[in-house]
Amino acid sequence: MSTDNLVLEYLRAIRATQDRHTQDLLEIKGRLGILEQQYASISRRVDHLDQRLDRVERRLDLVEA
């Protein structure tokens, strides 16, 4: 009977660890999603700056046609 209890204790401990890992993974995925959104926003801003710089250079005849 004590062997059964020991196995149940181990299974409960494994389940608790698995639950913690699941919660950690959900948190990590959420944070990664936020980072992806921030990267996309920064990337768009850099693209717009690059386009604006190109226009300025063309207007000032700083680039070859």
Sequence and secondary structure as in RCSB ss.txt:
>XXXX:A:sequence
MSTDNLVLEYLRAIRATQDRHTQDLLEIKGRLGILEQQYASISRRVDHLDQRLDRVERRLDLVEA
>XXXX:A:secstr
 HHHHHHHHHHHHHHHHHHHHHHHHHHHHHHHHHHHHHHHHHHHHHHHHHHHHHHHHHHTT S  
